[in-house]
């Protein structure tokens, strides 16, 4: 479970670094709130489809492979996000990110349920989520420093790099 915790910490850290600027990027990409809403809706619909599809994926592939693929996709998509120059490209990145972000969230719930004993499951999961919240807090504080020091593109590169670290740690997962 230690490797899984590191993977999820990386995912939380990367999300905390890029999310506020990701939303700003979406807002700035369009000329109206309708375009912003549409782009965000593409993300949420692809996430919803990925949540439903996870059931089929876990029956055919290992958790490790699914985490490697989702983290690689997130890392590459965030890197690519810095070069996107059309709404069509941005919409495609939204589909990739929506699916890639949903898969580890769903796997997190499955793995936590499968690898905690029923008698202490609530306590273990509560401590796990408290730890993830602490990682997110550190991420947000660190991002404040980074945004004062570097460009927003650097933040996306940092997030991409952290997702790639999560992918490498996912290779070590023995679940």
C-alpha positions in Angstrom: 0.0 0.0 0.0 3.0 2.3 0.4 3.6 2.5 -3.3 -0.1 3.1 -3.9 0.0 6.0 -1.4 3.0 7.5 -3.2 1.2 7.2 -6.6 -1.9 8.8 -5.3 0.2 11.5 -3.6 1.8 12.3 -6.9 -1.6 12.5 -8.6 -2.9 14.8 -5.9 0.2 16.9 -6.1 0.1 17.3 -9.8 -3.7 18.1 -9.8 -3.1 20.7 -7.1 -0.4 22.4 -9.1 -2.3 22.7 -12.3 -6.0 22.8 -11.6 -6.5 26.6 -10.9 -4.5 27.5 -14.0 -6.1 24.8 -16.0 -9.5 26.4 -15.3 -8.1 29.8 -16.2 -6.7 28.3 -19.4 -10.1 27.0 -20.4 -11.8 30.3 -19.5 -9.3 32.2 -21.6 -9.5 29.8 -24.6 -13.0 30.8 -25.5 -14.6 34.1 -26.2 -17.6 33.3 -24.0 -18.8 31.5 -20.9 -20.6 29.1 -23.3 -17.3 27.9 -24.8 -15.8 27.6 -21.3 -18.8 25.6 -20.1 -18.7 23.4 -23.2 -15.0 22.6 -22.8 -15.5 21.8 -19.1 -18.5 19.6 -20.0 -16.4 17.6 -22.4 -14.1 16.9 -19.5 -16.9 15.8 -17.2 -18.6 13.7 -19.8 -15.4 11.9 -20.7 -14.8 11.4 -16.9 -18.3 9.9 -16.5 -17.8 7.5 -19.3 -14.4 6.5 -17.9 -16.0 5.9 -14.5 -18.5 3.5 -16.1 -15.8 1.9 -18.3 -13.5 1.2 -15.3 -15.6 -1.8 -14.4 -14.9 -3.4 -17.7 -11.2 -2.4 -17.7 -10.4 -3.9 -14.3 -11.8 -7.2 -15.4 -9.3 -7.4 -18.3 -6.2 -5.4 -17.1 -4.2 -5.1 -13.9 -4.5 -2.1 -11.6 -0.9 -1.4 -12.3 -1.3 -1.2 -16.1 -4.3 1.0 -15.7 -2.5 3.4 -13.4 0.6 3.5 -15.7 -1.6 4.3 -18.7 -3.7 6.9 -17.0 -0.7 8.7 -15.5 1.2 8.7 -18.7 -1.9 10.1 -20.5 -2.3 12.8 -17.9 1.4 13.7 -18.1 1.5 13.8 -21.9 -1.8 15.7 -22.1 -0.7 18.4 -19.6 2.6 18.8 -21.5 0.6 19.0 -24.8 -1.8 21.5 -23.2 1.0 24.2 -23.4 1.1 23.9 -27.2 -2.6 23.7 -28.0 -3.7 26.5 -30.3 -7.2 25.6 -31.5 -10.4 24.8 -29.7 -10.6 21.4 -31.5 -7.2 20.4 -30.0 -8.3 21.7 -26.6 -11.5 19.7 -26.8 -9.5 16.6 -27.6 -7.2 17.2 -24.6 -10.3 17.6 -22.5 -11.4 14.1 -23.5 -8.0 12.6 -22.7 -7.7 14.4 -19.4 -11.3 13.6 -18.4 -10.8 9.9 -18.9 -7.2 9.9 -17.5 -8.3 11.8 -14.3 -11.3 9.6 -13.7 -9.6 6.2 -13.9 -7.2 6.6 -10.9 -10.0 8.1 -8.8 -12.1 5.1 -9.4 -9.2 2.7 -8.9 -8.4 4.5 -5.7 -11.8 3.6 -4.3 -11.6 0.0 -5.5 -8.1 -0.6 -4.1 -8.9 1.0 -0.8 -12.0 -1.2 -0.5 -10.2 -4.3 -1.4 -7.1 -3.7 0.7 -8.6 -2.7 4.0 -10.1 -5.0 6.6 -13.8 -4.5 7.2 -13.3 -3.9 10.9 -11.0 -0.9 10.4 -11.9 0.2 6.9 -13.5 3.5 7.9 -10.5 4.5 10.0 -8.0 3.6 7.4 -9.9 5.3 4.6 -10.4 8.4 6.8 -6.6 8.6 7.5 -5.8 8.1 3.9 -8.1 10.9 2.8 -6.7 13.2 5.5 -3.2 12.5 4.2 -4.3 13.2 0.6 -5.8 16.5 1.8 -2.5 17.4 3.5 -0.6 16.7 0.2 -3.1 18.9 -1.6 -2.6 21.7 0.9 1.2 21.5 0.4 0.7 21.4 -3.4 -1.5 24.6 -3.3 1.0 26.4 -1.1 3.9 25.4 -3.3 2.0 26.4 -6.4 1.6 29.9 -4.9 5.4 30.2 -4.7 5.9 28.6 -8.2 3.5 31.0 -9.9 5.3 34.0 -8.4 8.6 32.6 -9.7 7.8 30.8 -13.0 5.4 31.1 -15.9 2.2 29.1 -16.0 3.7 26.9 -18.7 6.3 25.8 -16.2 3.5 24.8 -13.8 2.0 22.6 -16.5 5.4 21.1 -17.1 5.8 20.5 -13.4 2.4 18.8 -13.2 3.3 16.7 -16.3 6.6 15.6 -14.7 4.8 14.6 -11.4 2.3 12.5 -13.4 5.2 10.8 -15.2 6.8 10.1 -11.7 3.4 8.5 -10.7 3.5 6.4 -13.9 7.0 5.1 -13.0 5.9 4.3 -9.4 2.8 2.6 -10.8 5.2 0.1 -12.4 6.3 -0.9 -8.9 2.7 -1.6 -7.7 2.2 -5.1 -6.5 -1.5 -5.1 -6.2 
